[in-house]
Amino acid sequence: MTPTELSPRAREIVDCAHQMLNEHGWDHVSMRDLATELGIKAPSLYKHFANRDALKTALLVDALTETGTRLHRALENDAPALSLLREYRMLARERPHLYRLATQGTLPRADLPEGLEEWAGAPFFLATGNEHKAQALWSFAHGMAILEIDGRYPPGSDLDKTWDTGAQLFSRH
């Protein structure tokens, strides 16, 4: 799925926002700091994004697009649930601040491209073949991911084995 393309300048703004998000978290991404980083005046940003929420939506579109692309690709493996969970875990670990932005708080569904959320989440259904198992698998994946990136598991926990056990429990039989 390809969301609406951004103008080159808007893409540059979003890419810079990604860098700031990756380094400092969403609470430390301001329009003023973003403008400074880009070497422009803050009002120039508002030609491309009405406000910080619009910028956040652009980041969410990127996150959902990347997530969907990578999770759909993971399903091409012989063990779809295992591959899906490994890819999901990698996504969360690679960019924990983007992961949190995409999975915590209210999702501005009305502002997202139509069908993007459903497409990005479809691999969970495709891996399980059941709507309720799909939601349970996603809940397992999210719970594991957020606890892992927040360092909440006891030291010495074999998280690889825990993720793999979850995959076994959710595999189609």
N, C-alpha and C positions, 0 to 999 in steps of 0.2 A: 504494500500500500504506500502510495506517495502522497503526502499531504501537500497543500498549496505551497508553491514555491515563494520564498521571501525574496525581496529585492537584494541586490548585492550588499547594499549598505545595511539593511535590516539583518542580513545573514552575519555580517561582520559584528554587529551589535550583540546578536545572540551568541555568537562564538566567544566574544569577550566575556559576556555574562556567564557562559559555561566555565571559562577559566577562573573567574572570580568565585563562582559557586564551588568549584572543585577545591579551591584553596582555602576558602573561609566559611562556606555554608551560606544558605539563603538569607539569614538574618544580617549578613554583612555585605549583601549586594544592594547598593543604592544607585539610583539614577545619577546622582552627582558623582559618585566614585567611578561609575561606569563611563560617564562622559570624560572625566579626567583621564582615565586609562586609555580612552580612544583619542584623546587630544582634541576634543570638541567641546562646545558649550552644552550644558544640560538641556536647554530648550530644543536643541537639534534632535535629541532622542525622541521627543514627543511627536515629531513628524512621522516617525516609524511605529512607535508604541504609545498608545494613549496614556498609559500609566504603568506602574510597576506590576500590577496584576496582568496586564497584557503581555509584558515581557515574561512573566512567570508562565503564562499559557504557552508562549512560544517554546520555552524550555521543556514544558510538559509534552508538547507535540513531538519534539525531538526525542525525549525519553521514551515515549510510547512507540514511536516509529522504530527506534533502535531495538527496544525490547521485543516488539513483535517480529521484526526481521530476524533477530538472533534466535528467538524461541521457535519460530516456524522452521528455521534451518535445523535446529536441534532435533526436530521430529523426524528428520530424514535418516536418523540413526536406527539401528536394530533394537535398541532399548530406549524407546521414546521418553518414558517417565524419568529414567536415570539421566539421559542427555538433557532433557528439559530442566531438571533440577540443578544439574551442574552448570548449565548456562545461566540460569536465573541467579545462582549463587555468585557466579563470576561477575555478572552485571552489578549486583549490589556491592561486591567487594571492590570492584574497579573504581566506582564513583559513588561512594556512600552518601554524599550530600545530594546528588541528583536522585539517587534511590529514595532518600527520605522525602525530597520534594515531591516526587511522583507518587508516593504511597501513603503519605500522612496528610491529614486534614481533608477538607472537602475538595473534590475534583470538580473543576468548572466545566462540567459536561457540555453545557450549552455553547461554550466557546471553542470546543474542540471540533476538528473536522468530523463530519458525519461518518460513523462506523469505525473510527480509529480505535476507540477503547475496546470495542467488541473484537476487532481484528487482532489487536495486540494480546488480548486474553484468550483467544480461540485455541491456542496450543494446549492449554490445560484441558479443555474439552476433548480435543483431538487425541491427547495422550491417554485419556481415561474412558472416553465414550459415554460419559454420564455427567449430566449437569451438576449434580450434587457432589459427586466425586471430584469433579473439576474445581468446584469452589473449595472443597476440603483440601485438595492438593495445593491450590494457590495459597490458602490460609497456612498450611504447613510451611510452604516455601517462604512466605513473608515472615512468619514467626521465626523460623530458623535464621533467615537473612538478617532481620533487625536485631535479634539477640546476638548474633555473631559480630556484626559490625559495631555494636555497642559494647562488646567485650563482656557480655553477661554470663557466658558459660564458665563453669569452674575451670581453673587451670588444669591442663592435662586432658581435657575432654577430647575424645576422638570424633571430631565433627565430620570428618570424611565418612566415617562409618555411620554416624547418625543420619547424614544426608542420604547415603546409599540405602539405609534401612527404610527411610521414608519412601524412596523410589520403589523399593520392593513391595511395600504395602500398597502403593497406588498403581502398580503395574497391572495391566489387563491380564486376566487369567482365563 
